[in-house]
Amino acid sequence: MRDADAINRPPLSVALICKDAARTVARTLEAVCGWADDVIALDSGSTDGTLDLLAQHGARVERVTWQGFVRTRQASIDAARYDWVLCLDADESPDDAMKRSIDAFLASPEAEVCAGATLNRKIWYREKPLNFAWQPERRLRLIHRARAHSGGLDPHAELVPNKADARLGAVAGTLRHDGFVTFAEQLAKDLGYARTMAASLHARGVRGSTGRIITSPIGAFAKQLILKQAWRDGWPGWCAAASTASATLAKHICLVELTRSDSGTRGRSA
């Protein structure tokens, strides 16, 4: 039975982007189908049973050609039926507390003047959350699509208010992120992301720096381990800090290679 906030709030769409997400998408769909008023999934070529799971849960599906994270995210927003959109990846699922908080926010007068609301995402590893590594990780994921859009640099798409002074709300609860099974898998994924990010930066005229190859990974490791206190997550926290450093190292190596292969490019240092 839906509570009063869920009944009184405006209709909500959930917009997913996915490809070969059969390992995680069922959890996502179980969390949002029956709660959201519309679930739209943009699939860019799944062959692992993802499409069957989407159909079983009653999600609308559009098969699309991958256009990068930023443009594909915007396409999912455009495909939603309703103006309020919760943008998710196929390995993310809101818990009950977050869904109640979203209902309350949307039913409140605050939603009428906000471009959206931020929420906190937390990595799950071996069926347990990492409570310190990468925390807090508040992201703008709930938006009114007339007031915000998909931006950022591939592969790190982010939702951006249309106005610099836009108001944002904040919802409680946790967005569970089942991003990887093993850190070895995460390292391989990070390498691909590093190449894409380096290419995005290079395309904007950002030049690589050999000094950053040394300093940035150390800074990234220290930030996670000391400032974020990732060590309190036990050995997975140490692995999280190390994988962050590895991803940072890979990005700067790729950017230096692109810079050196295109010596005519002029721009600022990363």
C-alpha positions as a Markdown table, in Angstrom:
| # | Residue | x | y | z |
|---|---|---|---|---|
| 1 | Met | 0.0 | 0.0 | 0.0 |
| 2 | Arg | 1.4 | 3.4 | -1.0 |
| 3 | Asp | 1.8 | 6.0 | 1.7 |
| 4 | Ala | 0.4 | 9.5 | 1.5 |
| 5 | Asp | 3.5 | 11.1 | 0.1 |
| 6 | Ala | 3.7 | 8.5 | -2.7 |
| 7 | Ile | 0.0 | 9.2 | -3.5 |
| 8 | Asn | 0.4 | 12.9 | -3.5 |
| 9 | Arg | 3.7 | 13.3 | -5.3 |
| 10 | Pro | 3.8 | 14.1 | -9.1 |
| 11 | Pro | 4.5 | 11.1 | -11.3 |
| 12 | Leu | 8.0 | 9.8 | -11.5 |
| 13 | Ser | 10.0 | 8.2 | -14.2 |
| 14 | Val | 13.1 | 6.0 | -13.6 |
| 15 | Ala | 15.5 | 6.2 | -16.6 |
| 16 | Leu | 18.1 | 3.4 | -16.9 |
| 17 | Ile | 21.0 | 3.0 | -19.3 |
| 18 | Cys | 22.3 | -0.6 | -19.6 |
| 19 | Lys | 24.2 | -3.2 | -21.6 |
| 20 | Asp | 24.8 | -6.8 | -20.5 |
| 21 | Ala | 23.7 | -6.1 | -16.9 |
| 22 | Ala | 21.9 | -9.4 | -16.1 |
| 23 | Arg | 24.0 | -9.7 | -12.9 |
| 24 | Thr | 22.6 | -6.6 | -11.4 |
| 25 | Val | 19.6 | -5.2 | -13.2 |
| 26 | Ala | 17.0 | -7.5 | -11.5 |
| 27 | Arg | 17.8 | -5.9 | -8.2 |
| 28 | Thr | 17.4 | -2.5 | -9.7 |
| 29 | Leu | 14.1 | -3.4 | -11.3 |
| 30 | Glu | 12.7 | -5.0 | -8.1 |
| 31 | Ala | 13.5 | -1.8 | -6.3 |
| 32 | Val | 11.8 | 0.6 | -8.8 |
| 33 | Cys | 9.1 | -1.3 | -10.6 |
| 34 | Gly | 5.8 | -0.9 | -8.8 |
| 35 | Trp | 7.1 | 2.3 | -7.0 |
| 36 | Ala | 7.9 | 4.5 | -10.0 |
| 37 | Asp | 5.2 | 5.4 | -12.4 |
| 38 | Asp | 7.3 | 4.7 | -15.4 |
| 39 | Val | 10.6 | 2.8 | -16.0 |
| 40 | Ile | 12.4 | 3.3 | -19.2 |
| 41 | Ala | 15.6 | 1.5 | -20.1 |
| 42 | Leu | 17.9 | 2.4 | -23.0 |
| 43 | Asp | 19.8 | -0.7 | -24.0 |
| 44 | Ser | 22.8 | -0.5 | -26.2 |
| 45 | Gly | 23.2 | -4.1 | -27.3 |
| 46 | Ser | 22.7 | -6.6 | -24.5 |
| 47 | Thr | 23.1 | -10.3 | -25.3 |
| 48 | Asp | 23.2 | -11.8 | -21.8 |
| 49 | Gly | 19.5 | -11.9 | -20.8 |
| 50 | Thr | 19.2 | -8.3 | -19.7 |
| 51 | Leu | 16.4 | -7.7 | -22.2 |
| 52 | Asp | 14.4 | -10.7 | -20.9 |
| 53 | Leu | 14.7 | -9.3 | -17.3 |
| 54 | Leu | 13.5 | -5.9 | -18.4 |
| 55 | Ala | 10.5 | -7.4 | -20.1 |
| 56 | Gln | 9.7 | -9.6 | -17.2 |
| 57 | His | 9.5 | -6.6 | -14.9 |
| 58 | Gly | 7.4 | -4.5 | -17.3 |
| 59 | Ala | 10.0 | -1.9 | -18.1 |
| 60 | Arg | 9.8 | 0.0 | -21.4 |
| 61 | Val | 12.9 | -0.7 | -23.5 |
| 62 | Glu | 14.4 | 1.3 | -26.3 |
| 63 | Arg | 17.3 | -0.2 | -28.2 |
| 64 | Val | 19.9 | 2.4 | -29.0 |
| 65 | Thr | 23.3 | 2.9 | -30.5 |
| 66 | Trp | 25.8 | 3.8 | -27.8 |
| 67 | Gln | 26.7 | 7.5 | -28.0 |
| 68 | Gly | 28.8 | 7.8 | -24.9 |
| 69 | Phe | 27.7 | 8.3 | -21.3 |
| 70 | Val | 26.7 | 11.9 | -21.5 |
| 71 | Arg | 24.6 | 11.8 | -24.6 |
| 72 | Thr | 23.0 | 8.4 | -23.8 |
| 73 | Arg | 22.1 | 9.6 | -20.3 |
| 74 | Gln | 20.4 | 12.6 | -21.9 |
| 75 | Ala | 18.6 | 10.3 | -24.4 |
| 76 | Ser | 17.2 | 8.3 | -21.4 |
| 77 | Ile | 15.9 | 11.5 | -19.8 |
| 78 | Asp | 14.3 | 12.6 | -23.1 |
| 79 | Ala | 12.6 | 9.1 | -23.4 |
| 80 | Ala | 11.0 | 9.3 | -19.9 |
| 81 | Arg | 7.2 | 9.9 | -19.8 |
| 82 | Tyr | 7.3 | 12.3 | -16.9 |
| 83 | Asp | 9.2 | 15.5 | -16.0 |
| 84 | Trp | 10.5 | 14.2 | -12.7 |
| 85 | Val | 13.2 | 11.6 | -13.5 |
| 86 | Leu | 15.4 | 9.4 | -11.4 |
| 87 | Cys | 18.5 | 8.6 | -13.4 |
| 88 | Leu | 20.1 | 5.2 | -12.6 |
| 89 | Asp | 22.6 | 2.8 | -13.9 |
| 90 | Ala | 21.6 | -0.9 | -14.1 |
| 91 | Asp | 23.8 | -1.7 | -11.1 |
| 92 | Glu | 22.2 | 0.8 | -8.8 |
| 93 | Ser | 19.1 | 0.4 | -6.6 |
| 94 | Pro | 17.5 | 2.8 | -4.1 |
| 95 | Asp | 16.7 | 1.4 | -0.6 |
| 96 | Asp | 13.3 | 1.8 | 1.0 |
| 97 | Ala | 14.4 | 4.8 | 3.0 |
| 98 | Met | 15.5 | 6.6 | -0.2 |
| 99 | Lys | 12.3 | 5.8 | -1.9 |
| 100 | Arg | 10.3 | 7.2 | 1.0 |
| 101 | Ser | 12.5 | 10.3 | 1.1 |
| 102 | Ile | 12.0 | 10.9 | -2.7 |
| 103 | Asp | 8.3 | 10.5 | -2.3 |
| 104 | Ala | 8.3 | 13.1 | 0.5 |
| 105 | Phe | 10.5 | 15.5 | -1.4 |
| 106 | Leu | 8.4 | 15.4 | -4.6 |
| 107 | Ala | 5.2 | 15.9 | -2.5 |
| 108 | Ser | 6.6 | 18.9 | -0.8 |
| 109 | Pro | 6.6 | 22.6 | -1.9 |
| 110 | Glu | 10.4 | 22.4 | -2.1 |
| 111 | Ala | 10.2 | 20.3 | -5.3 |
| 112 | Glu | 8.3 | 23.2 | -7.0 |
| 113 | Val | 11.4 | 25.4 | -6.8 |
| 114 | Cys | 14.3 | 22.9 | -7.0 |
| 115 | Ala | 16.0 | 21.7 | -10.1 |
| 116 | Gly | 16.4 | 18.3 | -8.4 |
| 117 | Ala | 17.8 | 16.5 | -5.4 |
| 118 | Thr | 21.0 | 14.9 | -4.5 |
| 119 | Leu | 21.4 | 11.4 | -3.1 |
| 120 | Asn | 24.1 | 9.3 | -1.6 |
| 121 | Arg | 25.5 | 6.3 | -3.5 |
| 122 | Lys | 27.4 | 3.6 | -1.7 |
| 123 | Ile | 29.5 | 0.7 | -3.1 |
| 124 | Trp | 28.5 | -2.9 | -2.0 |
| 125 | Tyr | 31.4 | -5.4 | -2.0 |
| 126 | Arg | 30.8 | -9.1 | -1.1 |
| 127 | Glu | 27.3 | -8.2 | 0.0 |
| 128 | Lys | 28.5 | -5.5 | 2.4 |
| 129 | Pro | 28.6 | -1.7 | 2.0 |
| 130 | Leu | 31.9 | 0.2 | 2.1 |
| 131 | Asn | 31.0 | 2.8 | 4.7 |
| 132 | Phe | 34.1 | 5.0 | 4.4 |
| 133 | Ala | 35.8 | 4.4 | 1.0 |
| 134 | Trp | 34.4 | 6.8 | -1.6 |
| 135 | Gln | 32.1 | 8.3 | 1.1 |
| 136 | Pro | 30.1 | 10.4 | 1.1 |
| 137 | Glu | 29.3 | 10.2 | -2.6 |
| 138 | Arg | 26.4 | 12.5 | -3.1 |
| 139 | Arg | 25.2 | 12.9 | -6.7 |
| 140 | Leu | 22.4 | 14.8 | -8.4 |
| 141 | Arg | 20.3 | 12.0 | -9.8 |
| 142 | Leu | 16.7 | 13.1 | -9.3 |
| 143 | Ile | 15.9 | 16.0 | -11.6 |
| 144 | His | 13.1 | 17.9 | -13.2 |
| 145 | Arg | 14.1 | 17.6 | -16.8 |
| 146 | Ala | 13.1 | 21.1 | -17.7 |
| 147 | Arg | 15.5 | 22.4 | -15.0 |
| 148 | Ala | 18.6 | 20.1 | -15.5 |
| 149 | His | 20.4 | 18.1 | -18.1 |
| 150 | Ser | 23.2 | 15.5 | -18.6 |
| 151 | Gly | 26.6 | 17.0 | -18.8 |
| 152 | Gly | 30.2 | 16.3 | -17.7 |
| 153 | Leu | 32.9 | 14.5 | -19.6 |
| 154 | Asp | 32.8 | 10.9 | -20.7 |
| 155 | Pro | 32.9 | 8.5 | -19.0 |
| 156 | His | 31.8 | 10.5 | -16.0 |
| 157 | Ala | 28.4 | 11.9 | -17.0 |
| 158 | Glu | 26.8 | 14.1 | -14.4 |
| 159 | Leu | 23.5 | 15.8 | -14.1 |
| 160 | Val | 23.8 | 19.6 | -14.2 |
| 161 | Pro | 21.2 | 22.3 | -13.3 |
| 162 | Asn | 20.3 | 24.6 | -16.2 |
| 163 | Lys | 20.9 | 27.6 | -14.0 |
| 164 | Ala | 24.1 | 28.1 | -11.9 |
| 165 | Asp | 22.1 | 29.4 | -8.9 |
| 166 | Ala | 19.5 | 26.6 | -9.1 |
| 167 | Arg | 18.3 | 25.2 | -5.7 |
| 168 | Leu | 18.8 | 21.5 | -5.0 |
| 169 | Gly | 17.1 | 19.4 | -2.4 |
| 170 | Ala | 18.7 | 16.4 | -0.7 |
| 171 | Val | 17.1 | 13.0 | -0.1 |
| 172 | Ala | 17.9 | 10.5 | 2.6 |
| 173 | Gly | 18.6 | 6.8 | 2.3 |
| 174 | Thr | 21.2 | 4.9 | 0.3 |
| 175 | Leu | 21.6 | 4.1 | -3.4 |
| 176 | Arg | 23.2 | 0.7 | -3.4 |
| 177 | His | 25.9 | 0.4 | -6.1 |
| 178 | Asp | 26.9 | -3.2 | -7.1 |
| 179 | Gly | 29.6 | -1.9 | -9.4 |
| 180 | Phe | 31.9 | -4.9 | -9.4 |
| 181 | Val | 32.4 | -8.4 | -8.0 |
| 182 | Thr | 36.2 | -8.3 | -7.6 |
| 183 | Phe | 38.7 | -5.5 | -7.4 |
| 184 | Ala | 40.5 | -7.2 | -10.3 |
| 185 | Glu | 37.3 | -6.6 | -12.4 |
| 186 | Gln | 37.2 | -3.0 | -11.1 |
| 187 | Leu | 40.8 | -2.4 | -12.1 |
| 188 | Ala | 40.1 | -3.6 | -15.7 |
| 189 | Lys | 37.0 | -1.4 | -15.9 |
| 190 | Asp | 38.9 | 1.6 | -14.5 |
| 191 | Leu | 41.5 | 1.3 | -17.3 |
| 192 | Gly | 38.8 | 1.6 | -19.9 |
| 193 | Tyr | 37.4 | 4.6 | -18.1 |
| 194 | Ala | 40.9 | 6.2 | -17.8 |
| 195 | Arg | 41.4 | 6.0 | -21.6 |
| 196 | Thr | 38.0 | 7.5 | -22.2 |
| 197 | Met | 38.5 | 10.3 | -19.7 |
| 198 | Ala | 42.0 | 11.1 | -21.1 |
| 199 | Ala | 40.6 | 11.3 | -24.6 |
| 200 | Ser | 37.8 | 13.7 | -23.4 |
| 201 | Leu | 40.3 | 15.9 | -21.6 |
| 202 | His | 42.7 | 15.8 | -24.6 |
| 203 | Ala | 39.8 | 16.8 | -26.9 |
| 204 | Arg | 39.3 | 19.9 | -24.7 |
| 205 | Gly | 42.9 | 20.9 | -25.0 |
| 206 | Val | 44.1 | 19.7 | -21.7 |
| 207 | Arg | 47.7 | 18.6 | -21.7 |
| 208 | Gly | 49.3 | 15.7 | -19.7 |
| 209 | Ser | 51.9 | 16.3 | -17.1 |
| 210 | Thr | 54.6 | 13.8 | -16.2 |
| 211 | Gly | 54.7 | 15.3 | -12.7 |
| 212 | Arg | 51.0 | 14.4 | -12.3 |
| 213 | Ile | 51.9 | 10.8 | -13.0 |
| 214 | Ile | 53.7 | 10.9 | -9.6 |
| 215 | Thr | 51.7 | 13.3 | -7.5 |
| 216 | Ser | 48.1 | 12.6 | -8.5 |
| 217 | Pro | 48.0 | 8.8 | -7.6 |
| 218 | Ile | 49.6 | 9.5 | -4.3 |
| 219 | Gly | 47.1 | 12.2 | -3.5 |
| 220 | Ala | 44.2 | 10.0 | -4.6 |
| 221 | Phe | 45.4 | 7.2 | -2.3 |
| 222 | Ala | 45.9 | 9.5 | 0.6 |
| 223 | Lys | 42.5 | 11.1 | 0.2 |
| 224 | Gln | 40.7 | 7.8 | 0.3 |
| 225 | Leu | 42.8 | 6.1 | 3.0 |
| 226 | Ile | 43.3 | 9.0 | 5.4 |
| 227 | Leu | 40.7 | 11.7 | 4.7 |
| 228 | Lys | 37.9 | 9.3 | 3.9 |
| 229 | Gln | 39.2 | 6.8 | 6.5 |
| 230 | Ala | 38.9 | 3.9 | 4.0 |
| 231 | Trp | 41.1 | 1.9 | 6.4 |
| 232 | Arg | 38.0 | 1.5 | 8.6 |
| 233 | Asp | 36.4 | -0.7 | 6.0 |
| 234 | Gly | 39.2 | -3.2 | 6.6 |
| 235 | Trp | 41.2 | -4.7 | 3.7 |
| 236 | Pro | 38.5 | -3.8 | 1.1 |
| 237 | Gly | 39.1 | -0.2 | 2.1 |
| 238 | Trp | 42.8 | -0.5 | 1.4 |
| 239 | Cys | 41.9 | -2.1 | -2.0 |
| 240 | Ala | 39.5 | 0.7 | -2.7 |
| 241 | Ala | 42.1 | 3.4 | -2.0 |
| 242 | Ala | 44.7 | 1.5 | -4.1 |
| 243 | Ser | 42.3 | 1.1 | -7.1 |
| 244 | Thr | 41.5 | 4.8 | -7.0 |
| 245 | Ala | 45.2 | 5.5 | -7.2 |
| 246 | Ser | 45.6 | 3.0 | -10.0 |
| 247 | Ala | 42.8 | 4.7 | -12.0 |
| 248 | Thr | 44.3 | 8.1 | -11.5 |
| 249 | Leu | 47.7 | 6.9 | -12.6 |
| 250 | Ala | 46.2 | 5.3 | -15.7 |
| 251 | Lys | 44.3 | 8.5 | -16.6 |
| 252 | His | 47.4 | 10.6 | -16.4 |
| 253 | Ile | 49.6 | 8.1 | -18.3 |
| 254 | Cys | 47.0 | 8.0 | -21.1 |
| 255 | Leu | 46.8 | 11.8 | -21.2 |
| 256 | Val | 50.6 | 12.2 | -21.3 |
| 257 | Glu | 50.7 | 9.7 | -24.3 |
| 258 | Leu | 48.1 | 11.7 | -26.1 |
| 259 | Thr | 49.8 | 14.9 | -25.5 |
| 260 | Arg | 53.2 | 13.6 | -26.7 |
| 261 | Ser | 51.6 | 12.1 | -29.8 |
| 262 | Asp | 50.1 | 15.5 | -30.7 |
| 263 | Ser | 52.9 | 17.9 | -29.9 |
| 264 | Gly | 51.1 | 20.7 | -31.8 |
| 265 | Thr | 48.3 | 20.8 | -29.3 |
| 266 | Arg | 48.4 | 23.8 | -26.9 |
| 267 | Gly | 46.4 | 24.1 | -23.7 |
| 268 | Arg | 46.5 | 24.0 | -20.0 |
| 269 | Ser | 48.0 | 21.2 | -17.9 |
| 270 | Ala | 45.6 | 18.7 | -16.3 |
